[in-house]
Every structure is written in C-alpha cells, then in structure tokens.
C-alpha cells in the first residue's frame, strides 16, 4: 500500500489533537477506564483505534523532516512533511 501525502496543516491538526488527548488523559482521566477517542483519519475521516508514527530516514535529496503515520483500522498509510515554522 502506498502512502498518501497529507498537508502540513493536516499533520499539525492531527498532532495537536493527539497532544490535547494526552494532556486530557494525564490531567483528568488517568484513573478512569475510558480514554478520549483518537483523532479521526485525515484521509477518510474514520474513527482511529490506533495511530503509529515514525520519522522517515533522511534523504540527501530533501532536507525536510518527514513523518510516516499508520492509522488503524482503516489501514491508511500517510506521509507528512513537517512544517518547520509550526510549533512541535
């Protein structure tokens, strides 16, 4: 399966949603059995049960950092160029 390119703004929105979810888990829900939902898949909008990400090994052709994202259960494999102007 090939990777679908998503825009830096889609990646930023997904990253922010994951950070907000983590803060909510740590701040309020750590003792509760149910965690808030993951952000939806930016490609199809399906509810995500698992999101894995990794940094793509650098290439000599491109100096931009790239993040590879796998969304389950829809199976979309995404590739996002990190906008260095956006806060991490």
C-alpha positions as a Markdown table, in Angstrom:
| # | Residue | x | y | z |
|---|---|---|---|---|
| 1 | Unk | 0.0 | 0.0 | 0.0 |
| 2 | Unk | 1.4 | 3.4 | -0.9 |
| 3 | Unk | 1.5 | 6.4 | 1.4 |
| 4 | Unk | -0.9 | 9.3 | 1.0 |
| 5 | Unk | 0.6 | 12.7 | 1.3 |
| 6 | Unk | -1.1 | 15.0 | 3.7 |
| 7 | Unk | -0.6 | 18.7 | 4.1 |
| 8 | Unk | 1.4 | 20.3 | 6.9 |
| 9 | Unk | -1.8 | 21.8 | 8.3 |
| 10 | Unk | -3.5 | 18.3 | 8.4 |
| 11 | Unk | -0.4 | 17.0 | 10.2 |
| 12 | Unk | -0.4 | 19.9 | 12.6 |
| 13 | Unk | -4.1 | 19.4 | 13.4 |
| 14 | Unk | -3.6 | 15.7 | 13.9 |
| 15 | Unk | -0.5 | 16.3 | 16.2 |
| 16 | Unk | -2.4 | 18.9 | 18.2 |
| 17 | Unk | -5.4 | 16.6 | 18.7 |
| 18 | Unk | -3.1 | 13.9 | 19.9 |
| 19 | Unk | -1.3 | 16.3 | 22.3 |
| 20 | Unk | -4.6 | 17.5 | 23.7 |
| 21 | Unk | -5.8 | 14.0 | 24.1 |
| 22 | Unk | -2.6 | 13.1 | 26.0 |
| 23 | Unk | -3.0 | 16.2 | 28.2 |
| 24 | Unk | -6.6 | 15.2 | 29.0 |
| 25 | Unk | -5.6 | 11.7 | 29.9 |
| 26 | Unk | -2.8 | 12.8 | 32.2 |
| 27 | Unk | -4.7 | 15.8 | 33.7 |
| 28 | Unk | -8.1 | 14.3 | 34.3 |
| 29 | Unk | -8.7 | 10.8 | 33.2 |
| 30 | Unk | -5.6 | 8.8 | 34.3 |
| 31 | Unk | -7.7 | 7.0 | 36.9 |
| 32 | Unk | -10.6 | 6.4 | 34.6 |
| 33 | Unk | -11.1 | 3.3 | 32.5 |
| 34 | Unk | -12.1 | 5.1 | 29.2 |
| 35 | Unk | -9.7 | 7.4 | 27.3 |
| 36 | Unk | -10.9 | 10.1 | 24.9 |
| 37 | Unk | -11.0 | 9.0 | 21.3 |
| 38 | Unk | -8.1 | 9.4 | 18.9 |
| 39 | Unk | -8.4 | 12.0 | 16.2 |
| 40 | Unk | -10.0 | 10.6 | 13.0 |
| 41 | Unk | -8.0 | 9.6 | 9.9 |
| 42 | Unk | -7.3 | 12.7 | 7.9 |
| 43 | Unk | -7.7 | 10.7 | 4.7 |
| 44 | Unk | -11.2 | 9.1 | 5.2 |
| 45 | Unk | -12.5 | 10.5 | 8.5 |
| 46 | Unk | -12.8 | 7.0 | 10.0 |
| 47 | Unk | -12.6 | 6.7 | 13.8 |
| 48 | Unk | -9.0 | 5.6 | 14.6 |
| 49 | Unk | -8.3 | 2.9 | 17.1 |
| 50 | Unk | -4.5 | 3.1 | 16.8 |
| 51 | Unk | -2.1 | 5.7 | 15.3 |
| 52 | Unk | 1.6 | 4.9 | 14.9 |
| 53 | Unk | 4.1 | 7.4 | 13.7 |
| 54 | Unk | 7.8 | 7.4 | 12.9 |
| 55 | Unk | 10.3 | 9.8 | 11.4 |
| 56 | Unk | 11.3 | 8.9 | 7.8 |
| 57 | Unk | 15.1 | 8.3 | 7.4 |
| 58 | Unk | 16.6 | 11.5 | 5.9 |
| 59 | Unk | 17.3 | 11.6 | 2.2 |
| 60 | Unk | 20.1 | 13.6 | 0.6 |
| 61 | Unk | 17.7 | 14.9 | -1.9 |
| 62 | Unk | 15.3 | 16.5 | 0.6 |
| 63 | Unk | 16.2 | 18.3 | 3.8 |
| 64 | Unk | 12.6 | 18.4 | 5.1 |
| 65 | Unk | 11.8 | 16.2 | 8.0 |
| 66 | Unk | 9.0 | 13.7 | 7.1 |
| 67 | Unk | 6.7 | 11.8 | 9.5 |
| 68 | Unk | 5.2 | 8.5 | 8.4 |
| 69 | Unk | 1.8 | 7.7 | 10.0 |
| 70 | Unk | -0.2 | 4.5 | 10.1 |
| 71 | Unk | -3.9 | 4.6 | 11.0 |
| 72 | Unk | -5.8 | 1.6 | 12.1 |
| 73 | Unk | -8.3 | 0.0 | 11.4 |
| 74 | Unk | -8.8 | 1.8 | 8.1 |
| 75 | Unk | -5.2 | 1.0 | 7.2 |
| 76 | Unk | -4.3 | 4.4 | 5.7 |
| 77 | Unk | -0.6 | 5.0 | 5.5 |
| 78 | Unk | 0.2 | 8.7 | 5.5 |
| 79 | Unk | 3.3 | 10.8 | 4.8 |
| 80 | Unk | 3.6 | 14.3 | 6.1 |
| 81 | Unk | 6.3 | 16.9 | 5.5 |
| 82 | Unk | 6.8 | 18.7 | 8.8 |
| 83 | Unk | 6.4 | 22.4 | 8.5 |
| 84 | Unk | 9.4 | 23.8 | 10.5 |
| 85 | Unk | 7.5 | 27.0 | 11.1 |
| 86 | Unk | 4.8 | 25.2 | 13.1 |
| 87 | Unk | 5.4 | 24.6 | 16.8 |
| 88 | Unk | 6.1 | 21.0 | 17.7 |
